[in-house]
Amino acid sequence: MAGHPPVCDKYDVAESRLRSVTKRLVKENIYEVYDDVLRQWRKEVTVKKFKRGFYVDDLTISVENQQELLEFKTQTMKIRNAASFELRFWAHTGTKHSETQNVLGLKILYGNFKKATLHIFTDASAHGYTCCAFLRCEDEGKVKVSLISAKARVAPVQRPTIPKLELLGAAIGARIASEILEALDLPFKTYF
């Protein structure tokens, strides 16, 4: 914005800027307008999360469950509307499904699925080889496919043959399939 210093991601600098802006608002007798907006927040926790969650121009927070997410979203929307803030994008990783599983650092859904299969794809070229793993779940005619893991390697300098690179890709695929099956601890059919 014109006339404003750039936003900094250092907390002490941001706090210093906030103090100077607050002093200026008090001096110009318009602080009460902004103070009323802050008083409208119902819970102090929301205010703290809101203040702590900003990074440059993004707000990132963590909540424990779906109810907290809805409550936080409702409260922040009221705050935003009262203060005339423009919200360009809202995203969350919450889900209505209760059964989730962490696999190799990713969260996947598999609850209530009657048929689930693990699909491993590998490929190779003169430049490298790769592998990706998908979990395909079916429930009442609906199909959900989740990417679980992917690996890629650059071909060695001595340029082995394509069949050898294909075998290296298949070895990565077998390793990933083994790790996923061990982590999920469920009897999936696996396709290579």
NORFEN-V891832 format. One record per helix or strand. SS is the DSSP state (h for helix, s for strand). FROM is the first residue (numbers start at 1). TO is the last residue. Records with the same first field share a line. If there is no record, write none. Layout:
SS=FROM-TO  FROM-TO
This chain:
h=11-27  31-39  44-52  66-83  162-184
s=54-55  58-59  100-103  106-109  115-125  128-139  142-154  189-191
